[in-house]
Amino acid sequence: MNSPLRVTYKSLDNEFMKVQPKLGLEYNSLFSSRTQLFLPILRQVITTNFPSIRHIQSIPDAQQQQSSEKIAICGLIYKDCKKRPNLIKLFQKDRSLLKSHKIHAHYTDPDDELFLEDKHGRVQLTGNINFEHYITGVPLAITGSLNNQGKFVVDTVVDLDLPPQRHMLKHSSQSLSLVFLSDLRIGADDSDPLKIELLTDFLCNDSISSAAPHQRTHVYIAGSSLTPIKPMKRQFEQYSAFPPEKIISSTQDLDAFLSQLCSTLNVTLLPGPEDPSSFFLPQHPIHHSLIPSAYTFSTFTPATNPHKSIIHGMLVIGMSSQIVVDLMRFTSFSPLECLEALLKWNHLAPNAPDSLPVAPTEETDPFLLDETPSILFVGGMDVFESKVVTGGQGQRCLLLSIPSFCKTGTVITVDPSSFQCNPTIFDIGLTGAQANEMIQQGRGLHQKKEEKVEEEIEIVIDELDGDDVE
């Protein structure tokens, strides 16, 4: 087996690892930090695009202006979703409603209200703005005027440009190939071990390296690599407990899978929503005690979620499913539209901490997006999609929606020099249980063959011994 060609790779996850949660803090410090970071950028955008319109520095000052005057204001969005569950209101109304309350999969509603706020106050928005395209925490600059009800009638929404792009792919005699997959769910009941074996052969066999001897490959695994463990209630126990044998077997299988890949490839592993990692975002890497063999390889990179890295000179940013799945609950966006919106908003997780768990911190907002990556990907989606977006200063970014491997058997190979994407689908038409049964039957047949060979050897030895005696 060939040793892997080392890819020029540098992880930037220290930006997320240095975030130290301080649980005694309130989340207003995070919003204040975000507001302070974005206000100068938004004001510059207003000055550039609308030099003739008067810019009001604070929202309370804007509310004091004449209703007919056209002005420009900026701040962060707050979205009041009527369908969003509010347990405090339900508890105050009737405790019995807590059990019967309907939880909506999608929180958008025609009666939703949108506000723009800064550290001084807030004003309700109406007019020329699509409520389904914004969520709480999004930085926004708008022009318009106040009506008689004190609402701000939006005339124009001023979009931010993509952040500057400082890292680009370096040209080399050795080409680079990137492989993206997610949601392996190794050990799950619906996971197909035959697909995993086919995937391993596809990535590690010598035919790929012989076809492209000067090609270097880097694999990104975007979260949910282990089986989602459901609590089981044991007899005479008040609390639920996890079945330890399933946890141990799935982590051992993942460790063996990663070790086999790392012997021939460069691998980056992101944690996901059901992996054994921190609950708050950014999630820390999966601990080395769970996958000890993989950690021994220099080609293995345990990553955070979200994850940043510079590979062969270009910036790659990726995440597991949490941010995009939550974003789709509050908007009408598809996964690719969510990624494009994050780029335009210059922020990786504007919905945190409003609807995403994130650790309160006094430091600068860790999810600020100050540079356009060459590739931005999200894992755990339903289907594969890709799109190249461009900015006003020539920035180019490939957006990737990586489907669940457990559900679709799909792996994406990307040529970063051309942004060409090639999906490969592994489908043997069996359920996870059927595949497991087939593997067990195969192992049983193999064991029977070995036993039969041993019996035949013993018979031959006995006959030889008999001939010697004669």
Secondary structure, 3 states (H helix, E strand, C coil): CCCCCCCCEEECCHHHHCCCCCCCCCCHHHHHHHHHHHHHHHHHHHHHHCCCCEECCCHHHHCCCCCCCCEEEEEEEEEECCCCCCHHHHHHHCCCHHHHCCCCCCCCCCCCEEEEECCCCEEEEEECCCHHHCCCCCEEEEEEEECCCCCEEEEEEECCCCCCCCCCCCCCCCEEEEEEEECCCECCCCCCHHHHHHHHHHHHCHHHHHHCCCEEEEEEEECCCECCCCCECCCCCCCCECCHHHHHHHHHHHHHHHHHHHCCCEEEEECCCCCCCCCCECECCCCCCCCHHHHCCCCEEECCECEEEEECCEEEEEECCHHHHHHHHHCCCCHHHHHHHHHHHCECCCCCCCCCCECCCCCCCCCECCCCCCEEEEEEECCCEEEEEECCCCCEEEEEEEEEHHHHCEEEEEECCCCEEEEEECCCCCCHHHHHHHHHHHHHHHHHHHHHHHHHHHHHHHHHHHHHHC
